[in-house]
Amino acid sequence: MTVARPIRSTAQAMEGTVTEELGHVTRNRRPQRRGRIDRVAGSLKQAVEKTKSAFGRDESGIR
């Protein structure tokens, strides 16, 4: 498994958190929604990577 995919998903979740908070501070709903979407998407991608590693699957799907 490459290292880039988990780092990318963590970065997406962190970026979403920052964007969501920025929208909260500026009282603008559009960045809040976009940040929430990015945060949740990044978290889901992290969960998928953890599940793959728990079952011992690599990129090709072969054990």
C-alpha positions in Angstrom: 0.0 0.0 0.0 1.3 3.4 -0.8 1.6 6.1 1.7 0.2 8.9 -0.5 -3.4 7.8 -0.3 -3.8 8.0 3.5 -1.9 11.3 3.6 -4.2 12.7 0.9 -7.3 11.7 2.8 -6.0 13.1 6.1 -5.1 16.3 4.4 -8.6 16.5 2.9 -10.2 16.0 6.3 -8.0 18.7 7.8 -8.7 21.1 5.0 -12.4 20.5 5.4 -12.2 21.3 9.1 -10.3 24.6 8.4 -12.8 25.6 5.7 -15.8 24.7 7.9 -14.4 26.8 10.7 -13.6 29.7 8.4 -17.2 29.6 7.2 -18.4 29.6 10.8 -16.2 32.6 11.7 -17.3 34.6 8.7 -20.9 33.4 9.1 -21.0 32.2 5.5 -22.8 28.9 4.9 -21.2 28.0 1.6 -17.7 27.4 3.1 -19.3 25.6 6.0 -21.1 23.2 3.8 -18.1 22.7 1.5 -15.8 22.1 4.6 -18.2 19.6 6.1 -18.4 17.7 2.8 -14.6 17.6 2.5 -14.2 16.6 6.2 -16.6 13.8 5.9 -15.2 12.6 2.6 -11.7 12.5 4.0 -12.8 10.6 7.1 -14.6 8.0 5.0 -11.5 7.6 2.8 -9.5 7.0 6.0 -11.9 4.4 7.2 -11.7 2.6 3.8 -7.9 2.5 4.0 -8.1 1.2 7.6 -10.5 -1.5 6.5 -8.3 -2.5 3.6 -5.3 -2.8 5.8 -7.2 -4.8 8.4 -8.2 -7.4 5.8 -4.7 -7.4 4.3 -5.7 -6.2 0.9 -3.2 -4.4 -1.3 -3.8 -2.2 -4.4 -4.5 -5.1 -6.7 -7.1 -6.7 -4.4 -5.1 -9.9 -4.0 -4.2 -11.2 -0.6 
